[in-house]
Amino acid sequence: MSFFLCVVGMVMIVEGLPYFAFPEKMKFVVEKMLEMPDGSLRKFGFSLMLCGLLLIYMGKR
């Protein structure tokens, strides 16, 4: 459980860093994301998940 909490904490740090470092640019990115069709966002999210799984797999070897 402690490993899981550590991983979740690291994800939160990585996810929050752009909003802390570049808030004005992140507003622009979020506005552009709102204009994107749902299908494109799903493909992008799926690609990110696959890359994450690949990184986890490579890290476990």
N, CA, C and O atoms as a Tripos MOL2 file, in Angstrom:
@<TRIPOS>MOLECULE
protein
  244   243    61     0     0
PROTEIN
NO_CHARGES

@<TRIPOS>ATOM
      1 N           0.8230   -1.1940    0.0000 N.3       1 MET1
      2 CA          0.0000    0.0000    0.0000 C.3       1 MET1
      3 C           0.8660    1.2550    0.0000 C.2       1 MET1
      4 O           0.5240    2.2470   -0.6450 O.2       1 MET1
      5 N           1.9800    1.2150    0.7180 N.am      2 SER2
      6 CA          2.8380    2.4050    0.7640 C.3       2 SER2
      7 C           3.4450    2.6880   -0.6050 C.2       2 SER2
      8 O           3.6290    3.8490   -0.9720 O.2       2 SER2
      9 N           3.7610    1.6260   -1.3730 N.am      3 PHE3
     10 CA          4.2950    1.8320   -2.7240 C.3       3 PHE3
     11 C           3.2460    2.4980   -3.6050 C.2       3 PHE3
     12 O           3.5570    3.4120   -4.3690 O.2       3 PHE3
     13 N           1.9980    2.0350   -3.4950 N.am      4 PHE4
     14 CA          0.9100    2.6190   -4.2740 C.3       4 PHE4
     15 C           0.7430    4.1040   -3.9530 C.2       4 PHE4
     16 O           0.6010    4.9240   -4.8600 O.2       4 PHE4
     17 N           0.7600    4.4470   -2.6800 N.am      5 LEU5
     18 CA          0.6270    5.8490   -2.2830 C.3       5 LEU5
     19 C           1.8000    6.6800   -2.7940 C.2       5 LEU5
     20 O           1.6250    7.8370   -3.1770 O.2       5 LEU5
     21 N           2.9800    6.0980   -2.7990 N.am      6 CYS6
     22 CA          4.1540    6.7800   -3.3170 C.3       6 CYS6
     23 C           3.9930    7.0600   -4.8200 C.2       6 CYS6
     24 O           4.3140    8.1500   -5.2920 O.2       6 CYS6
     25 N           3.4990    6.0780   -5.5520 N.am      7 VAL7
     26 CA          3.2850    6.2410   -6.9940 C.3       7 VAL7
     27 C           2.2330    7.3020   -7.2580 C.2       7 VAL7
     28 O           2.4220    8.1510   -8.1280 O.2       7 VAL7
     29 N           1.1300    7.2700   -6.5250 N.am      8 VAL8
     30 CA          0.0730    8.2730   -6.7060 C.3       8 VAL8
     31 C           0.6160    9.6710   -6.4000 C.2       8 VAL8
     32 O           0.3000   10.6280   -7.1070 O.2       8 VAL8
     33 N           1.4180    9.7890   -5.3650 N.am      9 GLY9
     34 CA          2.0270   11.0700   -5.0290 C.3       9 GLY9
     35 C           2.9390   11.5810   -6.1280 C.2       9 GLY9
     36 O           2.9310   12.7720   -6.4370 O.2       9 GLY9
     37 N           3.7190   10.7020   -6.7140 N.am     10 MET10
     38 CA          4.6040   11.1070   -7.8110 C.3      10 MET10
     39 C           3.8050   11.5420   -9.0360 C.2      10 MET10
     40 O           4.1630   12.5090   -9.7070 O.2      10 MET10
     41 N           2.7260   10.8270   -9.3200 N.am     11 VAL11
     42 CA          1.8700   11.2130  -10.4460 C.3      11 VAL11
     43 C           1.2850   12.6030  -10.2060 C.2      11 VAL11
     44 O           1.2270   13.4180  -11.1270 O.2      11 VAL11
     45 N           0.8570   12.8740   -8.9930 N.am     12 MET12
     46 CA          0.2850   14.1870   -8.6760 C.3      12 MET12
     47 C           1.3350   15.2900   -8.8270 C.2      12 MET12
     48 O           1.0180   16.3860   -9.2890 O.2      12 MET12
     49 N           2.5640   15.0120   -8.4480 N.am     13 ILE13
     50 CA          3.6340   16.0000   -8.6160 C.3      13 ILE13
     51 C           3.8720   16.2810  -10.0930 C.2      13 ILE13
     52 O           3.9500   17.4370  -10.5080 O.2      13 ILE13
     53 N           3.9870   15.2170  -10.8820 N.am     14 VAL14
     54 CA          4.2430   15.3820  -12.3150 C.3      14 VAL14
     55 C           3.0740   16.0830  -12.9940 C.2      14 VAL14
     56 O           3.2840   16.9350  -13.8580 O.2      14 VAL14
     57 N           1.8470   15.7390  -12.6170 N.am     15 GLU15
     58 CA          0.6690   16.3650  -13.2210 C.3      15 GLU15
     59 C           0.5380   17.8370  -12.8210 C.2      15 GLU15
     60 O           0.0880   18.6550  -13.6240 O.2      15 GLU15
     61 N           0.9190   18.1780  -11.6100 N.am     16 GLY16
     62 CA          0.7630   19.5470  -11.1340 C.3      16 GLY16
     63 C           1.8700   20.4890  -11.5460 C.2      16 GLY16
     64 O           1.6840   21.7060  -11.5300 O.2      16 GLY16
     65 N           3.0170   19.9530  -11.9140 N.am     17 LEU17
     66 CA          4.1720   20.7870  -12.2460 C.3      17 LEU17
     67 C           3.9130   21.7910  -13.3740 C.2      17 LEU17
     68 O           4.2610   22.9610  -13.2150 O.2      17 LEU17
     69 N           3.3160   21.3880  -14.5100 N.am     18 PRO18
     70 CA          3.0760   22.3870  -15.5660 C.3      18 PRO18
     71 C           2.1420   23.5160  -15.1270 C.2      18 PRO18
     72 O           2.3280   24.6650  -15.5260 O.2      18 PRO18
     73 N           1.1440   23.1940  -14.3120 N.am     19 TYR19
     74 CA          0.2140   24.2290  -13.8480 C.3      19 TYR19
     75 C           0.9080   25.2070  -12.9080 C.2      19 TYR19
     76 O           0.5690   26.3900  -12.8900 O.2      19 TYR19
     77 N           1.8640   24.7350  -12.1380 N.am     20 PHE20
     78 CA          2.6210   25.5970  -11.2310 C.3      20 PHE20
     79 C           3.6360   26.4300  -11.9970 C.2      20 PHE20
     80 O           3.7770   27.6270  -11.7440 O.2      20 PHE20
     81 N           4.3470   25.8030  -12.9360 N.am     21 ALA21
     82 CA          5.4360   26.4790  -13.6330 C.3      21 ALA21
     83 C           4.9490   27.3950  -14.7610 C.2      21 ALA21
     84 O           5.5300   28.4570  -14.9860 O.2      21 ALA21
     85 N           3.8950   26.9990  -15.4670 N.am     22 PHE22
     86 CA          3.4230   27.7540  -16.6290 C.3      22 PHE22
     87 C           1.9050   27.9070  -16.6140 C.2      22 PHE22
     88 O           1.2330   27.3700  -17.4950 O.2      22 PHE22
     89 N           1.3450   28.6220  -15.6410 N.am     23 PRO23
     90 CA         -0.1220   28.6890  -15.5530 C.3      23 PRO23
     91 C          -0.7840   29.3290  -16.7710 C.2      23 PRO23
     92 O          -1.8500   28.8790  -17.1910 O.2      23 PRO23
     93 N          -0.1760   30.3710  -17.3490 N.am     24 GLU24
     94 CA         -0.8030   31.0270  -18.4960 C.3      24 GLU24
     95 C          -0.8030   30.1240  -19.7240 C.2      24 GLU24
     96 O          -1.7670   30.1300  -20.4890 O.2      24 GLU24
     97 N           0.2570   29.3490  -19.9250 N.am     25 LYS25
     98 CA          0.3040   28.4330  -21.0620 C.3      25 LYS25
     99 C          -0.6550   27.2620  -20.8660 C.2      25 LYS25
    100 O          -1.2340   26.7660  -21.8330 O.2      25 LYS25
    101 N          -0.8220   26.8200  -19.6300 N.am     26 MET26
    102 CA         -1.7340   25.7080  -19.3640 C.3      26 MET26
    103 C          -3.1840   26.1180  -19.6220 C.2      26 MET26
    104 O          -3.9880   25.3010  -20.0720 O.2      26 MET26
    105 N          -3.5210   27.3810  -19.3370 N.am     27 LYS27
    106 CA         -4.8710   27.8530  -19.6700 C.3      27 LYS27
    107 C          -5.1100   27.7560  -21.1680 C.2      27 LYS27
    108 O          -6.1840   27.3470  -21.6110 O.2      27 LYS27
    109 N          -4.0970   28.1360  -21.9450 N.am     28 PHE28
    110 CA         -4.2060   28.0540  -23.4030 C.3      28 PHE28
    111 C          -4.3700   26.5960  -23.8470 C.2      28 PHE28
    112 O          -5.1960   26.2980  -24.7100 O.2      28 PHE28
    113 N          -3.5870   25.6970  -23.2590 N.am     29 VAL29
    114 CA         -3.6630   24.2740  -23.6130 C.3      29 VAL29
    115 C          -5.0360   23.7090  -23.2750 C.2      29 VAL29
    116 O          -5.6100   22.9530  -24.0590 O.2      29 VAL29
    117 N          -5.5610   24.0720  -22.1140 N.am     30 VAL30
    118 CA         -6.8770   23.5710  -21.7140 C.3      30 VAL30
    119 C          -7.9560   24.1000  -22.6480 C.2      30 VAL30
    120 O          -8.8830   23.3700  -22.9990 O.2      30 VAL30
    121 N          -7.8440   25.3710  -23.0560 N.am     31 GLU31
    122 CA         -8.8160   25.9220  -24.0070 C.3      31 GLU31
    123 C          -8.7720   25.1600  -25.3270 C.2      31 GLU31
    124 O          -9.8190   24.8830  -25.9130 O.2      31 GLU31
    125 N          -7.5880   24.8220  -25.7960 N.am     32 LYS32
    126 CA         -7.4620   24.0640  -27.0440 C.3      32 LYS32
    127 C          -8.0260   22.6470  -26.8890 C.2      32 LYS32
    128 O          -8.6190   22.1000  -27.8180 O.2      32 LYS32
    129 N          -7.8340   22.0650  -25.7080 N.am     33 MET33
    130 CA         -8.3790   20.7260  -25.4700 C.3      33 MET33
    131 C          -9.9010   20.7340  -25.5020 C.2      33 MET33
    132 O         -10.5190   19.7750  -25.9640 O.2      33 MET33
    133 N         -10.5070   21.8130  -25.0140 N.am     34 LEU34
    134 CA        -11.9640   21.9110  -25.0330 C.3      34 LEU34
    135 C         -12.5050   21.9600  -26.4490 C.2      34 LEU34
    136 O         -13.6430   21.5620  -26.6950 O.2      34 LEU34
    137 N         -11.6920   22.4490  -27.3890 N.am     35 GLU35
    138 CA        -12.1200   22.5410  -28.7820 C.3      35 GLU35
    139 C         -11.9310   21.2280  -29.5470 C.2      35 GLU35
    140 O         -12.5020   21.0470  -30.6220 O.2      35 GLU35
    141 N         -11.1370   20.3190  -28.9950 N.am     36 MET36
    142 CA        -10.8550   19.0600  -29.6880 C.3      36 MET36
    143 C         -12.0570   18.1190  -29.6260 C.2      36 MET36
    144 O         -12.7870   18.1070  -28.6350 O.2      36 MET36
    145 N         -12.2620   17.3300  -30.6840 N.am     37 PRO37
    146 CA        -13.3510   16.3440  -30.6450 C.3      37 PRO37
    147 C         -13.0460   15.2420  -29.6310 C.2      37 PRO37
    148 O         -11.8860   14.9480  -29.3430 O.2      37 PRO37
    149 N         -14.1060   14.6390  -29.0990 N.am     38 ASP38
    150 CA        -13.9560   13.5970  -28.0810 C.3      38 ASP38
    151 C         -13.1000   12.4310  -28.5720 C.2      38 ASP38
    152 O         -12.2930   11.8880  -27.8170 O.2      38 ASP38
    153 N         -13.2780   12.0500  -29.8280 N.am     39 GLY39
    154 CA        -12.5170   10.9290  -30.3730 C.3      39 GLY39
    155 C         -11.0130   11.1740  -30.3340 C.2      39 GLY39
    156 O         -10.2420   10.2630  -30.0310 O.2      39 GLY39
    157 N         -10.5990   12.3820  -30.6350 N.am     40 SER40
    158 CA         -9.1700   12.7130  -30.6020 C.3      40 SER40
    159 C          -8.6250   12.6470  -29.1820 C.2      40 SER40
    160 O          -7.5240   12.1460  -28.9550 O.2      40 SER40
    161 N          -9.3990   13.1530  -28.2330 N.am     41 LEU41
    162 CA         -8.9580   13.0960  -26.8400 C.3      41 LEU41
    163 C          -8.8680   11.6520  -26.3520 C.2      41 LEU41
    164 O          -7.9560   11.3050  -25.6020 O.2      41 LEU41
    165 N          -9.8090   10.8120  -26.7730 N.am     42 ARG42
    166 CA         -9.7650    9.4030  -26.3880 C.3      42 ARG42
    167 C          -8.5260    8.7190  -26.9570 C.2      42 ARG42
    168 O          -7.8570    7.9610  -26.2560 O.2      42 ARG42
    169 N          -8.2200    8.9830  -28.2250 N.am     43 LYS43
    170 CA         -7.0300    8.3940  -28.8450 C.3      43 LYS43
    171 C          -5.7660    8.8590  -28.1310 C.2      43 LYS43
    172 O          -4.8550    8.0670  -27.8910 O.2      43 LYS43
    173 N          -5.7150   10.1370  -27.7960 N.am     44 PHE44
    174 CA         -4.5560   10.6840  -27.0950 C.3      44 PHE44
    175 C          -4.4140   10.0350  -25.7190 C.2      44 PHE44
    176 O          -3.3170    9.6330  -25.3280 O.2      44 PHE44
    177 N          -5.5220    9.9330  -24.9890 N.am     45 GLY45
    178 CA         -5.4960    9.3100  -23.6670 C.3      45 GLY45
    179 C          -5.1040    7.8490  -23.7370 C.2      45 GLY45
    180 O          -4.3400    7.3680  -22.9000 O.2      45 GLY45
    181 N          -5.6170    7.1420  -24.7240 N.am     46 PHE46
    182 CA         -5.2680    5.7320  -24.8850 C.3      46 PHE46
    183 C          -3.7840    5.5720  -25.1990 C.2      46 PHE46
    184 O          -3.1250    4.6700  -24.6810 O.2      46 PHE46
    185 N          -3.2620    6.4570  -26.0560 N.am     47 SER47
    186 CA         -1.8300    6.4210  -26.3820 C.3      47 SER47
    187 C          -0.9820    6.6620  -25.1440 C.2      47 SER47
    188 O           0.0320    5.9940  -24.9440 O.2      47 SER47
    189 N          -1.3890    7.6100  -24.3180 N.am     48 LEU48
    190 CA         -0.6510    7.8720  -23.0860 C.3      48 LEU48
    191 C          -0.6810    6.6690  -22.1500 C.2      48 LEU48
    192 O           0.3270    6.3410  -21.5240 O.2      48 LEU48
    193 N          -1.8290    6.0160  -22.0530 N.am     49 MET49
    194 CA         -1.9280    4.8310  -21.1950 C.3      49 MET49
    195 C          -1.0220    3.7150  -21.7080 C.2      49 MET49
    196 O          -0.3540    3.0500  -20.9160 O.2      49 MET49
    197 N          -0.9910    3.5020  -23.0290 N.am     50 LEU50
    198 CA         -0.1220    2.4740  -23.5850 C.3      50 LEU50
    199 C           1.3520    2.7920  -23.3210 C.2      50 LEU50
    200 O           2.1310    1.9020  -22.9780 O.2      50 LEU50
    201 N           1.7270    4.0500  -23.4790 N.am     51 CYS51
    202 CA          3.1110    4.4530  -23.1870 C.3      51 CYS51
    203 C           3.4300    4.2360  -21.7130 C.2      51 CYS51
    204 O           4.5270    3.7890  -21.3790 O.2      51 CYS51
    205 N           2.4990    4.5420  -20.8420 N.am     52 GLY52
    206 CA          2.6990    4.3150  -19.4170 C.3      52 GLY52
    207 C           2.8740    2.8460  -19.0960 C.2      52 GLY52
    208 O           3.7450    2.4810  -18.3060 O.2      52 GLY52
    209 N           2.0480    1.9920  -19.7060 N.am     53 LEU53
    210 CA          2.1880    0.5480  -19.4960 C.3      53 LEU53
    211 C           3.5360    0.0410  -20.0020 C.2      53 LEU53
    212 O           4.1630   -0.8120  -19.3740 O.2      53 LEU53
    213 N           3.9710    0.5700  -21.1330 N.am     54 LEU54
    214 CA          5.2680    0.1850  -21.6800 C.3      54 LEU54
    215 C           6.3920    0.5850  -20.7340 C.2      54 LEU54
    216 O           7.3200   -0.1920  -20.5110 O.2      54 LEU54
    217 N           6.3170    1.7880  -20.1790 N.am     55 LEU55
    218 CA          7.3350    2.2390  -19.2360 C.3      55 LEU55
    219 C           7.3480    1.3750  -17.9710 C.2      55 LEU55
    220 O           8.4120    1.0440  -17.4490 O.2      55 LEU55
    221 N           6.1710    1.0200  -17.4930 N.am     56 ILE56
    222 CA          6.0860    0.1470  -16.3040 C.3      56 ILE56
    223 C           6.6840   -1.2020  -16.6140 C.2      56 ILE56
    224 O           7.4400   -1.7500  -15.8120 O.2      56 ILE56
    225 N           6.3480   -1.7500  -17.7870 N.am     57 TYR57
    226 CA          6.8920   -3.0420  -18.1910 C.3      57 TYR57
    227 C           8.4190   -2.9900  -18.2650 C.2      57 TYR57
    228 O           9.1010   -3.8890  -17.7720 O.2      57 TYR57
    229 N           8.9510   -1.9320  -18.8850 N.am     58 MET58
    230 CA         10.3930   -1.7900  -19.0180 C.3      58 MET58
    231 C          11.0540   -1.5960  -17.6510 C.2      58 MET58
    232 O          12.1700   -2.0680  -17.4340 O.2      58 MET58
    233 N          10.3880   -0.9210  -16.7460 N.am     59 GLY59
    234 CA         10.9330   -0.6890  -15.4290 C.3      59 GLY59
    235 C          10.9580   -1.9410  -14.5590 C.2      59 GLY59
    236 O          11.7970   -2.0610  -13.6670 O.2      59 GLY59
    237 N          10.0480   -2.8650  -14.8120 N.am     60 LYS60
    238 CA          9.9680   -4.1020  -14.0300 C.3      60 LYS60
    239 C          10.9850   -5.1390  -14.4820 C.2      60 LYS60
    240 O          11.2580   -6.0900  -13.7500 O.2      60 LYS60
    241 N          11.5430   -4.9780  -15.6540 N.am     61 ARG61
    242 CA         12.5030   -5.9750  -16.2000 C.3      61 ARG61
    243 C          13.8400   -5.8670  -15.5500 C.2      61 ARG61
    244 O          14.7530   -6.6210  -15.8870 O.2      61 ARG61
@<TRIPOS>BOND
     1     1     2 1
     2     2     3 1
     3     3     4 2
     4     3     5 am
     5     5     6 1
     6     6     7 1
     7     7     8 2
     8     7     9 am
     9     9    10 1
    10    10    11 1
    11    11    12 2
    12    11    13 am
    13    13    14 1
    14    14    15 1
    15    15    16 2
    16    15    17 am
    17    17    18 1
    18    18    19 1
    19    19    20 2
    20    19    21 am
    21    21    22 1
    22    22    23 1
    23    23    24 2
    24    23    25 am
    25    25    26 1
    26    26    27 1
    27    27    28 2
    28    27    29 am
    29    29    30 1
    30    30    31 1
    31    31    32 2
    32    31    33 am
    33    33    34 1
    34    34    35 1
    35    35    36 2
    36    35    37 am
    37    37    38 1
    38    38    39 1
    39    39    40 2
    40    39    41 am
    41    41    42 1
    42    42    43 1
    43    43    44 2
    44    43    45 am
    45    45    46 1
    46    46    47 1
    47    47    48 2
    48    47    49 am
    49    49    50 1
    50    50    51 1
    51    51    52 2
    52    51    53 am
    53    53    54 1
    54    54    55 1
    55    55    56 2
    56    55    57 am
    57    57    58 1
    58    58    59 1
    59    59    60 2
    60    59    61 am
    61    61    62 1
    62    62    63 1
    63    63    64 2
    64    63    65 am
    65    65    66 1
    66    66    67 1
    67    67    68 2
    68    67    69 am
    69    69    70 1
    70    70    71 1
    71    71    72 2
    72    71    73 am
    73    73    74 1
    74    74    75 1
    75    75    76 2
    76    75    77 am
    77    77    78 1
    78    78    79 1
    79    79    80 2
    80    79    81 am
    81    81    82 1
    82    82    83 1
    83    83    84 2
    84    83    85 am
    85    85    86 1
    86    86    87 1
    87    87    88 2
    88    87    89 am
    89    89    90 1
    90    90    91 1
    91    91    92 2
    92    91    93 am
    93    93    94 1
    94    94    95 1
    95    95    96 2
    96    95    97 am
    97    97    98 1
    98    98    99 1
    99    99   100 2
   100    99   101 am
   101   101   102 1
   102   102   103 1
   103   103   104 2
   104   103   105 am
   105   105   106 1
   106   106   107 1
   107   107   108 2
   108   107   109 am
   109   109   110 1
   110   110   111 1
   111   111   112 2
   112   111   113 am
   113   113   114 1
   114   114   115 1
   115   115   116 2
   116   115   117 am
   117   117   118 1
   118   118   119 1
   119   119   120 2
   120   119   121 am
   121   121   122 1
   122   122   123 1
   123   123   124 2
   124   123   125 am
   125   125   126 1
   126   126   127 1
   127   127   128 2
   128   127   129 am
   129   129   130 1
   130   130   131 1
   131   131   132 2
   132   131   133 am
   133   133   134 1
   134   134   135 1
   135   135   136 2
   136   135   137 am
   137   137   138 1
   138   138   139 1
   139   139   140 2
   140   139   141 am
   141   141   142 1
   142   142   143 1
   143   143   144 2
   144   143   145 am
   145   145   146 1
   146   146   147 1
   147   147   148 2
   148   147   149 am
   149   149   150 1
   150   150   151 1
   151   151   152 2
   152   151   153 am
   153   153   154 1
   154   154   155 1
   155   155   156 2
   156   155   157 am
   157   157   158 1
   158   158   159 1
   159   159   160 2
   160   159   161 am
   161   161   162 1
   162   162   163 1
   163   163   164 2
   164   163   165 am
   165   165   166 1
   166   166   167 1
   167   167   168 2
   168   167   169 am
   169   169   170 1
   170   170   171 1
   171   171   172 2
   172   171   173 am
   173   173   174 1
   174   174   175 1
   175   175   176 2
   176   175   177 am
   177   177   178 1
   178   178   179 1
   179   179   180 2
   180   179   181 am
   181   181   182 1
   182   182   183 1
   183   183   184 2
   184   183   185 am
   185   185   186 1
   186   186   187 1
   187   187   188 2
   188   187   189 am
   189   189   190 1
   190   190   191 1
   191   191   192 2
   192   191   193 am
   193   193   194 1
   194   194   195 1
   195   195   196 2
   196   195   197 am
   197   197   198 1
   198   198   199 1
   199   199   200 2
   200   199   201 am
   201   201   202 1
   202   202   203 1
   203   203   204 2
   204   203   205 am
   205   205   206 1
   206   206   207 1
   207   207   208 2
   208   207   209 am
   209   209   210 1
   210   210   211 1
   211   211   212 2
   212   211   213 am
   213   213   214 1
   214   214   215 1
   215   215   216 2
   216   215   217 am
   217   217   218 1
   218   218   219 1
   219   219   220 2
   220   219   221 am
   221   221   222 1
   222   222   223 1
   223   223   224 2
   224   223   225 am
   225   225   226 1
   226   226   227 1
   227   227   228 2
   228   227   229 am
   229   229   230 1
   230   230   231 1
   231   231   232 2
   232   231   233 am
   233   233   234 1
   234   234   235 1
   235   235   236 2
   236   235   237 am
   237   237   238 1
   238   238   239 1
   239   239   240 2
   240   239   241 am
   241   241   242 1
   242   242   243 1
   243   243   244 2
@<TRIPOS>SUBSTRUCTURE
     1 MET1         2 RESIDUE 1 A MET
     2 SER2         6 RESIDUE 1 A SER
     3 PHE3        10 RESIDUE 1 A PHE
     4 PHE4        14 RESIDUE 1 A PHE
     5 LEU5        18 RESIDUE 1 A LEU
     6 CYS6        22 RESIDUE 1 A CYS
     7 VAL7        26 RESIDUE 1 A VAL
     8 VAL8        30 RESIDUE 1 A VAL
     9 GLY9        34 RESIDUE 1 A GLY
    10 MET10       38 RESIDUE 1 A MET
    11 VAL11       42 RESIDUE 1 A VAL
    12 MET12       46 RESIDUE 1 A MET
    13 ILE13       50 RESIDUE 1 A ILE
    14 VAL14       54 RESIDUE 1 A VAL
    15 GLU15       58 RESIDUE 1 A GLU
    16 GLY16       62 RESIDUE 1 A GLY
    17 LEU17       66 RESIDUE 1 A LEU
    18 PRO18       70 RESIDUE 1 A PRO
    19 TYR19       74 RESIDUE 1 A TYR
    20 PHE20       78 RESIDUE 1 A PHE
    21 ALA21       82 RESIDUE 1 A ALA
    22 PHE22       86 RESIDUE 1 A PHE
    23 PRO23       90 RESIDUE 1 A PRO
    24 GLU24       94 RESIDUE 1 A GLU
    25 LYS25       98 RESIDUE 1 A LYS
    26 MET26      102 RESIDUE 1 A MET
    27 LYS27      106 RESIDUE 1 A LYS
    28 PHE28      110 RESIDUE 1 A PHE
    29 VAL29      114 RESIDUE 1 A VAL
    30 VAL30      118 RESIDUE 1 A VAL
    31 GLU31      122 RESIDUE 1 A GLU
    32 LYS32      126 RESIDUE 1 A LYS
    33 MET33      130 RESIDUE 1 A MET
    34 LEU34      134 RESIDUE 1 A LEU
    35 GLU35      138 RESIDUE 1 A GLU
    36 MET36      142 RESIDUE 1 A MET
    37 PRO37      146 RESIDUE 1 A PRO
    38 ASP38      150 RESIDUE 1 A ASP
    39 GLY39      154 RESIDUE 1 A GLY
    40 SER40      158 RESIDUE 1 A SER
    41 LEU41      162 RESIDUE 1 A LEU
    42 ARG42      166 RESIDUE 1 A ARG
    43 LYS43      170 RESIDUE 1 A LYS
    44 PHE44      174 RESIDUE 1 A PHE
    45 GLY45      178 RESIDUE 1 A GLY
    46 PHE46      182 RESIDUE 1 A PHE
    47 SER47      186 RESIDUE 1 A SER
    48 LEU48      190 RESIDUE 1 A LEU
    49 MET49      194 RESIDUE 1 A MET
    50 LEU50      198 RESIDUE 1 A LEU
    51 CYS51      202 RESIDUE 1 A CYS
    52 GLY52      206 RESIDUE 1 A GLY
    53 LEU53      210 RESIDUE 1 A LEU
    54 LEU54      214 RESIDUE 1 A LEU
    55 LEU55      218 RESIDUE 1 A LEU
    56 ILE56      222 RESIDUE 1 A ILE
    57 TYR57      226 RESIDUE 1 A TYR
    58 MET58      230 RESIDUE 1 A MET
    59 GLY59      234 RESIDUE 1 A GLY
    60 LYS60      238 RESIDUE 1 A LYS
    61 ARG61      242 RESIDUE 1 A ARG
